[in-house]
Amino acid sequence: MTTTTASHHLSPAFPGRAPWGTANKLRAWQQGAMERYVQEQPRDFLAVATPGAGKTTFALTLASWLLHHHVVQQVTVVAPTEHLKKQWAEAAARIGIKLDPDYSAGPLSKEYHGVAVTYAGVGVRPMLHRNRCEQRKTLVILDEIHHAGDSKSWGEACQEAFDPATRRLALTGTPFRSDTNPIPFVQYEEGNDGIRRSSADYTYGYGNALADGVVRPVIFLSYSGNMRWRTKAGDEIAARLGEPMTKDAIGQAWRTALAPTGEWIPNVLAAADKRLTEVRKGIPDAGGLVIATDQDSARAYAKILKKVTGESATVVLSDEKAASKKIDRFSADESRWMVAVRMVSEGVDVPRLAVGVYATTISTPLFFAQAVGRFVRSRRRGETASVFLPTIPMLLDFANEMEVERDHVLDKPKKGSDEENPFSEEDKLLADAEKLEDEETEDQLPFEALESDAVFDRVLYDGAEFGMQAHPGSEEEQDYLGIPGLLEPDQVQLLLQKRQSRQIAHSRQKPAEEADLLEKPAEARPVVTHKQLLSLRKQLNTMVSAYTHQSGKPHGVIHNELRRVCGGPPSAEATAHQIQTRIAKVQEWATRMK
């Protein structure tokens, strides 16, 4: 009888950093994935599991089982970065599998069970790895396999190198790519719409992991504010984050907010540090991570944090040789902040990270999920994660869709199908955003950031939005920054509802002239893009036209009546919430006439 237990090969302490209650046995999803694998014995297996769920533990347990049963004779791990390559070798060593993370060429020392390499390394010498697979039965573990689609050459190199492999295990913890580069060794199935999508053999999403207590609930704290910048043409433009804007204006307002010379980023970093202080009351070694767009910004943010905290922040730059050592040192100590560019967004294991600041203009769902994944790894029951971000429609959408499971879409809808696919324009924006930062894109037009300020805008949790706007440093802001760092998921929701109710009640007690900010709860202030606002106006006009035929009243009369009943300016100047209120009112009138 075949068993999935790998205890014959595992250290009693494995995994060394497992969250509460999981050190001596596999989690249910890991056991379930193992049982499916052992039962089916597939050559290719794709496991999609949310960041922090324990993909490394599952993969190494499976590797141990395959080695023990002589299904394979050696293991090759392919990772996205040099740091992750070494991290894999360290994790494997803890269960008695020795991987060489410094392998470059030639025969492998007999003391090793295999090698750990990067996708870039495979891209340079695919035939070297093909020869190794042909000489001995090999298990290839492809960590974060979407990276094999980063370039056509990498995908082709992986295909060439590992085509002869005895077994291939593909892992990913994030939404797949927004482009259509096929990913090697991933199976695609055609849906009823004729579009091929990636098909996972085992999926363990964030929602499942949250319910199981494997990951932390994430509280997103969003900050708005007034931005002012000068375009290449010399025009000065002012806008407020969260208001409907064109794509270019959103990009430039976003970059203005993140400019170290303004007031937005210092205020948000100060708020994030206050939140970290609160979290450390329950999690004494909790750390914070600022994800920056570029190296200059990262250094500037570190200087701001030094002023705020009186403590130097660890700065991690991807091209530094000492980057991995810095991450390891930060992971092991109890210092407050790390600032990094890109490389900490994926796979890097720093379990004590509990507070994050998303201070980058990278706007793909893939990168966002990877970034948030750095904060969700749970070590004991009740830990929460907090991520600060600008009030940018796309980011708030990502935050509200944390539990949505995505597949890699290999085909795009055919031309002319934009009406059937309302997200076709957004797909294009996401593809644009996935380009490297130094590539010239439309939303990177030359401009000069002039000034910015910050306003606490809302809290997002579990698809719901809470809070009223407040100035940095105010009691209202502190109400949300002071939420305990140890809470069960249902307690988070309940506490946020109570905080908002208290804030609204306090607001109603004040005279109107004392209200210096928009006194509306978050759900009454939907954040929409310029395009979404136009769509709402179009929907209102369509509803009014339909009601005109039903009631016999002219368009203008109906619009005026809506303004009288619902309040607010003409529809061309109305907010998204005001337009939605009018749409609901017209629908109510139409229903009464039937």
C-alpha positions in Angstrom: 0.0 0.0 0.0 1.3 3.4 -1.0 1.5 6.1 1.7 1.9 9.8 1.4 3.6 10.2 4.7 7.1 11.5 4.3 8.1 11.3 8.0 10.8 8.7 7.1 12.8 11.5 5.5 11.7 14.6 7.4 13.4 16.3 10.4 11.0 16.4 13.4 11.4 20.2 13.4 10.5 20.6 9.7 9.4 23.1 8.5 11.6 25.2 10.8 9.4 28.3 10.6 6.0 26.7 10.3 3.0 28.7 11.6 1.2 27.6 14.7 0.1 24.0 15.0 1.7 22.8 11.7 5.3 21.9 12.6 4.7 18.2 13.1 2.3 17.4 10.3 1.3 18.5 6.8 -1.6 21.0 6.5 -4.8 19.6 5.1 -4.2 21.2 1.7 -0.7 19.8 1.5 -1.8 16.4 2.5 -4.7 16.6 0.0 -2.3 17.6 -2.8 0.1 14.8 -1.9 -2.7 12.2 -1.9 -3.9 13.4 -5.3 -0.3 13.3 -6.7 0.4 9.8 -5.3 -2.9 8.5 -6.6 -2.5 9.9 -10.2 1.3 9.8 -10.5 1.3 12.5 -13.2 4.4 13.6 -15.1 3.3 17.3 -14.8 1.5 18.7 -11.8 0.5 22.4 -11.2 -0.2 23.5 -7.7 -1.6 27.0 -7.2 -1.5 28.0 -3.5 -1.8 31.4 -2.0 1.4 33.1 -0.7 2.2 32.0 2.8 0.3 28.7 2.5 3.4 26.5 2.4 4.2 25.6 -1.2 7.8 24.9 -0.3 6.9 22.4 2.4 4.5 20.6 0.0 7.1 20.5 -2.8 10.0 19.3 -0.7 7.8 16.6 1.0 6.8 15.4 -2.5 10.5 15.5 -3.5 11.4 13.4 -0.5 8.7 10.9 -1.3 9.8 10.6 -4.9 13.4 10.1 -3.9 12.6 7.6 -1.2 10.5 5.5 -3.7 13.2 5.8 -6.4 10.8 7.4 -8.8 13.5 10.0 -9.3 17.2 10.1 -8.6 17.8 13.8 -8.4 16.1 17.2 -8.0 16.4 20.5 -9.8 14.7 23.6 -8.3 14.2 26.6 -10.6 13.5 29.8 -8.8 13.0 33.5 -9.9 15.9 35.1 -8.0 19.3 34.3 -6.5 18.0 34.9 -3.0 15.1 32.4 -3.5 17.5 29.8 -5.0 19.5 29.9 -1.7 16.3 29.9 0.4 15.2 26.7 -1.4 18.6 25.1 -0.7 18.4 26.0 3.0 14.8 24.7 3.3 15.7 21.4 1.5 18.8 20.9 3.8 16.5 21.0 6.9 14.8 17.8 5.7 17.9 16.1 4.5 17.8 17.0 0.8 21.0 18.7 -0.2 20.8 21.1 -3.2 23.8 23.0 -4.6 22.7 26.7 -4.9 26.0 27.7 -6.5 26.0 25.1 -9.3 27.2 26.5 -12.7 28.5 23.6 -14.8 30.2 20.2 -14.8 29.6 17.1 -12.7 27.7 17.5 -9.4 29.4 16.5 -6.2 28.0 13.1 -4.9 27.1 14.7 -1.6 24.2 16.6 -3.3 20.8 15.4 -4.3 20.4 18.1 -6.9 20.8 21.8 -7.8 18.9 25.1 -7.3 19.1 27.4 -10.2 17.4 30.6 -11.6 15.2 30.9 -14.7 17.8 33.3 -16.0 20.5 30.7 -15.4 18.5 28.1 -17.3 18.0 30.6 -20.1 21.8 31.0 -20.5 22.6 27.2 -20.6 19.5 25.1 -21.4 21.5 22.2 -22.8 23.5 21.8 -19.6 20.3 21.1 -17.7 18.8 19.0 -20.5 21.9 16.7 -20.3 21.5 16.4 -16.6 17.8 15.3 -17.0 18.8 12.8 -19.7 21.5 11.2 -17.6 19.5 10.6 -14.4 15.8 10.5 -13.6 15.0 14.1 -12.4 12.2 15.9 -10.6 12.1 19.5 -11.7 10.4 22.0 -9.3 9.5 25.2 -11.1 8.8 27.8 -8.4 6.5 30.7 -9.4 6.3 29.1 -12.9 4.7 32.2 -14.5 8.3 33.5 -14.7 9.0 31.0 -17.4 6.7 33.3 -19.5 8.7 36.5 -18.7 10.3 36.3 -22.1 10.0 34.0 -25.1 13.6 32.9 -24.7 13.1 31.9 -21.0 10.1 29.8 -21.9 11.8 28.1 -24.8 14.9 27.5 -22.6 12.7 25.8 -19.9 11.0 23.7 -22.5 14.3 22.6 -24.0 16.0 22.0 -20.7 13.3 20.1 -18.9 11.4 18.3 -21.7 13.2 15.0 -20.8 12.5 15.3 -17.0 10.9 12.3 -15.4 8.6 14.5 -13.2 7.8 18.2 -13.3 6.1 20.1 -10.4 5.0 23.6 -11.2 4.2 26.0 -8.3 2.6 29.5 -8.2 1.0 31.6 -5.5 -0.3 34.5 -7.5 -2.6 35.3 -10.4 -1.1 34.3 -13.6 0.3 36.7 -16.2 -1.9 39.3 -18.0 -0.1 38.6 -21.3 -0.6 35.6 -23.6 2.9 34.1 -23.5 2.3 30.3 -23.0 3.9 29.0 -19.9 5.8 25.7 -20.4 4.4 22.5 -18.9 1.1 24.2 -18.0 -2.1 22.6 -19.3 -4.7 24.9 -20.9 -8.3 24.0 -21.3 -10.8 25.7 -23.7 -13.9 27.1 -22.1 -17.4 27.5 -23.6 -16.3 31.0 -24.9 -13.5 29.4 -26.9 -10.8 30.9 -24.7 -8.1 28.7 -23.3 -7.2 29.1 -19.6 -4.6 27.5 -17.4 -5.8 24.4 -15.5 -4.4 23.7 -12.1 -4.2 20.2 -10.6 -4.6 21.5 -7.1 -5.7 25.0 -6.0 -5.6 26.4 -2.5 -6.8 30.1 -2.5 -6.5 32.9 -0.1 -10.1 32.5 1.0 -9.5 28.9 1.9 -6.3 29.6 3.7 -7.9 32.5 5.7 -10.7 30.2 6.8 -8.1 27.6 7.9 -6.1 30.1 9.9 -3.0 29.5 7.7 -2.7 33.1 6.5 -3.4 36.5 8.2 -6.4 38.6 7.3 -5.3 41.8 5.5 -6.5 45.2 6.4 -5.9 47.8 3.6 -5.6 51.4 4.7 -6.1 53.8 1.7 -4.9 57.4 1.6 -6.2 60.2 -0.7 -5.0 63.8 -0.9 -4.5 66.8 -3.2 -1.8 66.5 -5.9 -0.2 69.2 -8.1 2.2 68.7 -10.9 3.6 70.4 -14.0 3.4 68.6 -17.4 6.1 68.6 -20.1 4.1 71.4 -21.8 4.4 73.6 -18.7 0.8 73.3 -17.6 0.1 73.0 -13.9 -2.5 70.4 -13.0 -4.2 69.8 -9.7 -6.2 66.7 -8.8 -7.3 64.6 -5.8 -6.5 60.9 -5.6 -9.7 58.9 -6.0 -11.5 61.4 -8.2 -12.3 60.3 -11.8 -9.3 61.0 -14.0 -7.9 60.0 -17.4 -5.3 57.2 -17.5 -2.4 59.7 -17.9 -3.7 62.0 -15.1 -4.0 59.0 -12.7 -0.5 57.9 -13.5 0.9 61.4 -12.9 -1.1 62.0 -9.7 0.1 58.6 -8.4 3.7 59.5 -9.1 3.2 62.9 -7.5 1.9 61.2 -4.3 5.0 58.9 -4.2 7.5 61.7 -4.7 9.7 62.0 -1.6 9.6 65.8 -1.9 5.9 66.1 -1.1 3.9 65.6 2.0 1.9 62.5 1.0 4.6 59.9 1.5 6.0 61.3 4.8 2.5 61.3 6.3 1.7 57.8 5.1 5.0 56.4 6.3 4.4 58.1 9.7 0.9 56.6 9.8 2.3 53.1 8.9 4.8 53.4 11.7 2.1 54.2 14.2 0.2 51.2 13.0 3.4 49.1 13.4 3.7 50.3 17.0 0.2 49.1 17.7 0.8 45.8 16.0 4.0 45.2 18.0 1.9 45.3 21.2 0.7 41.8 20.2 3.5 40.8 17.9 6.7 42.1 19.5 9.0 41.4 16.6 6.6 42.6 13.8 8.4 44.4 11.0 7.3 46.7 8.2 8.2 46.8 4.5 8.0 49.7 2.0 7.9 48.5 -1.6 9.4 51.3 -3.7 9.4 52.0 -7.5 13.2 52.7 -7.9 16.4 52.9 -6.0 16.4 56.7 -5.5 12.9 56.6 -4.0 13.9 53.7 -1.8 16.9 55.6 -0.3 14.7 58.8 0.2 12.0 56.8 2.0 14.6 55.3 4.3 15.7 58.8 5.2 12.1 59.8 6.0 11.7 56.6 8.2 14.9 57.5 10.1 13.4 60.9 10.9 10.1 59.3 11.9 11.4 56.4 14.0 14.9 57.5 15.0 16.1 54.1 13.7 17.8 53.3 10.4 15.8 51.2 7.9 17.3 48.3 6.0 17.5 49.2 2.3 17.5 46.3 -0.2 18.4 47.1 -3.8 18.1 44.2 -6.3 21.5 44.8 -7.9 23.4 44.7 -4.6 25.5 41.6 -3.9 24.6 41.9 -0.2 20.9 42.0 -0.8 20.2 38.4 0.3 22.3 38.8 3.4 20.4 42.0 4.3 17.0 40.3 3.9 18.2 37.3 6.1 19.6 39.7 8.8 16.3 41.7 8.8 14.3 38.5 9.0 16.3 37.4 12.1 16.4 40.6 14.0 13.7 42.9 15.5 14.3 46.1 13.7 11.3 48.1 12.5 11.5 48.8 8.7 12.9 47.5 5.5 12.7 49.4 2.1 13.0 47.4 -1.1 12.7 47.7 -4.8 10.9 44.8 -6.6 12.9 41.8 -5.3 11.0 41.4 -2.0 7.7 41.3 -3.8 7.8 37.5 -4.4 8.7 34.4 -2.5 11.0 36.0 0.0 10.3 34.5 3.4 10.3 37.1 6.2 7.4 35.8 8.4 7.6 38.8 10.8 6.5 41.3 8.2 3.1 42.5 9.3 2.8 46.1 8.0 3.4 47.2 4.4 3.4 50.4 2.3 2.7 49.9 -1.4 4.8 52.9 -2.6 5.2 51.8 -6.2 3.4 52.5 -9.5 3.5 48.9 -10.7 -0.1 48.2 -11.3 -0.6 44.5 -12.4 -2.7 42.1 -10.3 0.3 39.7 -10.4 2.7 42.1 -8.7 0.1 43.4 -6.3 -0.8 39.9 -5.1 2.9 39.0 -4.8 3.5 42.2 -2.8 0.6 41.5 -0.4 1.8 37.9 -0.1 4.8 39.2 1.9 2.6 40.1 4.8 0.1 37.2 5.1 2.2 34.4 6.4 0.7 33.5 9.8 2.9 32.3 12.7 0.2 32.1 15.4 -3.5 32.5 15.6 -5.0 36.0 15.5 -2.2 37.9 13.7 -3.4 40.5 11.2 -1.6 42.2 8.3 -1.9 45.9 7.4 -1.1 47.4 4.0 -1.1 51.1 3.2 -1.8 52.2 -0.4 -2.8 55.3 -2.4 -6.5 55.7 -3.4 -6.0 54.5 -6.9 -9.1 52.7 -8.4 -7.1 49.8 -9.8 -5.4 49.1 -6.5 -8.6 49.3 -4.6 -10.1 46.8 -7.0 -7.2 44.4 -6.4 -7.6 44.9 -2.6 -11.3 44.1 -2.8 -10.6 41.0 -4.9 -8.0 39.3 -2.6 -10.0 36.1 -2.6 -10.7 35.9 -6.3 -8.9 32.9 -7.9 -7.5 33.6 -11.4 -6.2 31.5 -14.2 -3.8 32.4 -16.9 -5.8 33.3 -20.0 -4.0 32.2 -23.2 -6.4 33.8 -25.7 -7.7 37.3 -25.8 -11.3 38.0 -27.0 -11.5 38.5 -30.7 -11.5 42.0 -32.2 -14.9 43.7 -32.0 -15.9 42.0 -28.8 -15.2 44.9 -26.5 -18.9 45.2 -25.7 -18.9 41.6 -24.5 -15.8 42.1 -22.5 -16.1 45.3 -20.4 -12.6 44.8 -19.0 -10.9 44.8 -22.4 -9.5 48.3 -21.8 -8.3 47.4 -18.3 -6.6 44.3 -19.7 -4.6 46.6 -22.0 -3.7 48.9 -19.1 -2.5 45.9 -17.1 -0.4 44.7 -20.0 1.1 48.2 -20.3 1.8 48.3 -16.6 3.6 45.0 -16.7 6.4 46.5 -18.7 9.6 47.4 -16.9 9.6 50.8 -15.2 12.4 52.1 -17.5 10.4 51.4 -20.6 8.7 54.4 -22.0 4.9 54.0 -21.7 2.1 56.5 -22.0 1.6 56.8 -18.2 5.3 57.6 -17.8 5.1 60.9 -19.6 7.6 63.6 -18.4 6.3 65.7 -15.6 7.4 67.5 -12.4 5.8 66.8 -9.1 5.1 70.1 -7.3 3.3 69.3 -4.1 1.1 66.8 -2.4 -0.8 66.2 0.9 -2.3 63.2 2.5 -5.8 62.4 3.8 -6.9 59.2 5.4 -9.5 57.9 3.1 -10.9 54.4 4.0 -10.2 50.9 5.2 -10.8 47.9 3.0 -11.4 44.5 4.4 -13.0 41.3 3.0 -14.5 43.2 0.0 -16.2 45.9 2.2 -15.1 49.5 2.8 -15.2 51.5 6.1 -14.4 54.9 7.5 -14.8 58.6 6.8 -12.0 60.9 5.6 -9.7 62.3 8.2 -6.5 64.4 8.5 -3.3 62.7 9.4 -2.7 62.8 13.1 -6.4 63.2 13.9 -8.4 61.1 16.4 -10.5 59.7 13.6 -7.3 58.4 11.8 -6.0 57.0 15.0 -9.2 55.1 15.5 -8.2 52.9 12.5 -4.4 52.9 13.1 -5.1 51.7 16.6 -7.0 48.5 15.7 -5.4 45.7 17.7 -2.8 43.6 15.8 -4.2 40.3 17.2 -7.8 39.6 16.0 -9.8 36.8 14.4 -11.1 37.6 10.9 -14.7 38.0 12.1 -13.5 40.3 14.9 -11.8 42.5 12.3 -15.1 43.0 10.4 -17.1 43.7 13.6 -14.5 46.2 15.0 -14.4 48.1 11.7 -18.2 48.4 11.7 -18.1 49.7 15.3 -15.3 52.2 14.5 -17.2 53.6 11.5 -20.5 53.9 13.5 -18.7 55.8 16.2 -17.1 58.1 13.7 -20.4 58.8 12.0 -22.1 59.5 15.3 -19.3 61.8 16.4 -19.5 63.6 13.0 -23.2 64.2 13.4 -22.7 65.9 16.8 -20.4 68.5 15.3 -21.8 71.8 13.7 -21.6 71.7 9.9 -19.1 74.6 9.8 -16.6 72.4 11.7 -16.6 69.7 9.1 -13.4 70.3 7.1 -13.5 67.1 5.1 -16.1 65.1 3.1 -18.4 63.7 5.9 -19.5 60.6 4.1 -18.7 56.9 4.9 -16.6 55.0 2.4 -19.5 53.1 0.8 -21.1 56.4 -0.2 -17.8 57.6 -1.8 -17.1 54.9 -4.4 -13.7 55.3 -6.2 -14.2 55.1 -9.9 -12.2 55.8 -13.0 -13.1 58.4 -15.6 -14.3 55.7 -17.9 -16.5 54.1 -15.2 -18.0 57.5 -14.5 -18.9 57.9 -18.1 -20.4 54.4 -18.1 -22.6 55.4 -15.1 -23.8 58.5 -16.9 -24.6 56.5 -19.9 -26.5 54.0 -17.8 -28.5 56.8 -16.2 -29.4 58.3 -19.6 -30.5 54.9 -20.8 -32.7 54.4 -17.8 -34.2 57.9 -18.2 -34.9 57.2 -21.9 -36.7 54.0 -21.0 -38.7 55.7 -18.3 -39.6 58.5 -20.8 -41.4 56.0 -23.0 -43.1 54.4 -20.0 -44.3 57.7 -18.4 -44.6 60.0 -21.4 -42.5 62.7 -19.6 -39.7 64.5 -21.4 -36.0 63.7 -20.5 -35.4 67.1 -19.0 -38.4 66.8 -16.7 -37.2 63.4 -15.4 -33.7 64.6 -14.8 -34.9 67.7 -12.9 -37.2 65.5 -10.8 -34.3 63.2 -10.0 -32.2 66.2 -8.9 -35.1 67.5 -6.7 -35.7 64.1 -5.1 -32.1 62.9 -4.8 -30.2 66.2 -4.5 -27.0 67.2 -6.1 -25.8 69.0 -9.3 -26.7 68.2 -13.0 -25.6 64.7 -14.0 -22.5 66.0 -15.9 -21.2 67.3 -12.6 -22.6 64.6 -10.3 -20.4 62.1 -8.3 -20.6 58.4 -8.9 -22.7 57.9 -5.8 -25.1 60.6 -6.8 -25.6 59.0 -10.2 -26.0 55.5 -8.7 -28.7 57.0 -6.4 -30.6 58.4 -9.3 -30.4 55.2 -11.3 -31.9 53.3 -8.3 -34.6 56.0 -8.0 -35.6 55.7 -11.7 -35.7 51.9 -11.4 -38.0 52.3 -8.4 -40.3 54.6 -10.3 -40.4 52.2 -13.3 -41.2 49.3 -11.0 -44.2 51.1 -9.5 -45.7 51.8 -13.0 -45.7 48.2 -14.0 
